């Protein structure tokens, strides 16, 4: 039994044995960007890391070291933000996963918590499949959380309750609800977020102040550790169950050779 599912916590023999047992790796993706006065700049990568580990426990996989940086020019007007170019970001993702493919990883679950990563991740995922033979599935964990908890948490807002809960599930000491101040207008924030998240039309925004002049909006003051654990377990259960089924379907239609029972660890 592995003490940790994080790749960097394990020894070489432990990794080799686990990849032979189950060639599934999970790559958490996020960003480093401002999240107001109450949440850390690592909110997105912390969220994807803690959910990825919970999913790995359920699917018997390993969590790769997902570089914390993403593509986030939208937040650059505020201190605390670090962004990569799409090309640099795609190369980091591709070369990270290509390395473990060389060591025997065959199934790749990319678990993302940052919207602006989505376009370059799509390109990287396709290249990893075509050039390195990996069976790849990308999950937008932030939207899974929104679908499951959006109604009770005021939607998926930048710096709002869903993101506060995700960080609480990772490290409660990094959430400073006592510092909450100057949340931007909720109605305006929801309106602009809805505009940019439609399926058919995607306008390009200059910076996050178009959505929230203060850099964030929402009502994170209702977050609790109990709700954080509930969200973590529910989202991880949902992602693990759906991903296991999708991987099985991909094996059927793409001629995968691995035994489907390797994904039977979902609790």
Secondary structure, 3 states (H helix, E strand, C coil): CCCCCEHHHCCHHHHHHHHHHCCEEEEEECCECCCCCCCCCCHHHHHHHHHHHHHHHHHCCEEECCCCCECCHHHCCCCCCEECCHHHHHHHHHHHHHHHHHCCCCEEEEEECCHHHHHHHHHHHHHHHHHHCCEEEEEEHHHHHHHHHHHHHCCCCCCCHHHHHHHHHHHHHHCCHHHCCCCCCHHHHHHHHHHHCCCCCCCCCCCHHHCCCCCCCCCHHHCCHHHHHHHHHHHHHHHHHHHHHHHHHHHHHHCCCCCHHHHCCCC
